[in-house]
Amino acid sequence: CPREQVFPFFADPLNLERLTPAFLHFHVRRRDTVEVGEGTLLTYTLRLHGIPVLWRTRIEEWDPPHRFVDTQLFGPYAEWHHTHTFENVGAGTRLTDVVRYRLHFSLLQRTPLMSWVHRDVQRIFEYRQSVIASLFG
């Protein structure tokens, strides 16, 4: 689908609930602006392996329909920086997600826990890919 059709779907935070696996019990709780844009604060709740988590992000960059970047202000990671890029490819759009994340305790980065977290993140994005394919494919 054309980028101008795809980008608005991803610009609506409520669609994150559709793109997130049910096992996370992910819900958008608040956004501080009517229209999402640079500086918008978003608050979510979810469950990571049954543990309730509050997550707050800020839209750091907003360049429709090309890209946007969100970063975690509070939540399960020490760092979460997510760049969403939308490129025209023929008559369609290539969506690329680049996520940089780090756990709270640097020593945990070198333990089996990190591979467990990495698998969880990978599973979430694989789920998103399948939902996106069914919606836009």
For each residue, the residues with C-beta under 8 A, 3 or more apart:
1: 5 6 92 93 136
2: 5 6 88 91 92 93
3: 6 7 65 66 86 87 88 93
4: 7 8 65
5: 1 2 8 9 93
6: 1 2 3 9 10 65 86 93 95 136
7: 3 4 10 11 64 65 86 93
8: 4 5 11 12 65
9: 5 6 12 15 135 136
10: 6 7 15 68 84 86 95
11: 7 8 36 64 68
12: 8 9 15 36
13: 16 28 31 36 42
14: 17 18 28
15: 9 10 12 18 19
16: 13 19 20 26 28 44
17: 14 20 26 27 28
18: 14 15 131
19: 15 16 127 128 131 132
20: 16 17 24 26 46 124 127 128
21: 24 123 124 127
22: 25
23: 47
24: 20 21 46 47 48 124
25: 22 45 46 47
26: 16 17 20 44 45 46
27: 17 44 45 46
28: 13 14 16 17 31 42 43 44
29: 43 44 45
30: 41 42 43
31: 13 28 36 40 41 42 43
32: 40 41 42
33: 36 37 39 40 41
34:
35:
36: 11 12 13 31 33 40 42 59 62
37: 33 40 59 62
38: 59 60 61 62
39: 33 58 59
40: 31 32 33 36 37 58 59 62
41: 30 31 32 33 56 57 58 73
42: 13 28 30 31 32 36 56 57 58 59 70
43: 28 29 30 31 54 55 56
44: 16 26 27 28 29 54 55 56 57
45: 25 26 27 29 52 53 54 55
46: 20 24 25 26 27 52 53 55
47: 23 24 25 50 51 52 53
48: 24 51 53 76 120
49:
50: 47
51: 47 48
52: 45 46 47
53: 45 46 47 48 75 76
54: 43 44 45 74 75
55: 43 44 45 46 72 74 75 76
56: 41 42 43 44 72 73 74 75
57: 41 42 44 70 71 72 73 75 80
58: 39 40 41 42 70 71 73
59: 36 37 38 39 40 42 62 68 69 70
60: 38 69 70 71
61: 38 67 68 69 83
62: 36 37 38 40 59 68
63: 66 67 68
64: 7 11 68
65: 3 4 6 7 8 86
66: 3 63 85 86 87
67: 61 63 83 84 85 86
68: 10 11 59 61 62 63 64 83 84
69: 59 60 61 81 82 83 84
70: 42 57 58 59 60 81 82 84
71: 57 58 60 79 80 81 82
72: 55 56 57 75 77 79 80 81
73: 41 56 57 58
74: 54 55 56
75: 53 54 55 56 57 72 80
76: 48 53 55
77: 72 80 101 102 103 104
78: 102 103 104 105
79: 71 72 100 101 102
80: 57 71 72 75 77 99 100 101
81: 69 70 71 72 99 100 101
82: 69 70 71 97 98 99 100
83: 61 67 68 69 96 97 98 99
84: 10 67 68 69 70 95 96 97
85: 66 67 95 96 97 98
86: 3 6 7 10 65 66 67 93 94 95
87: 3 66 93 94 96
88: 2 3 92 93 94
89: 92 93 94
90:
91: 2
92: 1 2 88 89
93: 1 2 3 5 6 7 86 87 88 89 136
94: 86 87 88 89
95: 6 10 84 85 86 132
96: 83 84 85 87
97: 82 83 84 85 125 128
98: 82 83 85
99: 80 81 82 83 121 125
100: 79 80 81 82
101: 77 79 80 81 117 121
102: 77 78 79 106 109
103: 77 78 106 108 109 113 114 117
104: 77 78 108
105: 78 108 109
106: 102 103 109
107: 110 111
108: 103 104 105 111 113 114
109: 102 103 105 106 114
110: 107 114
111: 107 108 114
112: 115 116
113: 103 108 116 117
114: 103 108 109 110 111 117 118
115: 112 118 119
116: 112 113 119 120
117: 101 103 113 114 120 121
118: 114 115 121 122
119: 115 116 122 123
120: 48 116 117 123 124
121: 99 101 117 118 124 125
122: 118 119 125 126
123: 21 119 120 126 127
124: 20 21 24 120 121 127 128
125: 97 99 121 122 128 129
126: 122 123 129 130
127: 19 20 21 123 124 130 131
128: 19 20 97 124 125 131 132
129: 125 126 132 133
130: 126 127 133 134
131: 18 19 127 128 134 135
132: 19 95 128 129 135 136 137
133: 129 130 136 137
134: 130 131 137
135: 9 131 132
136: 1 6 9 93 132 133
137: 132 133 134
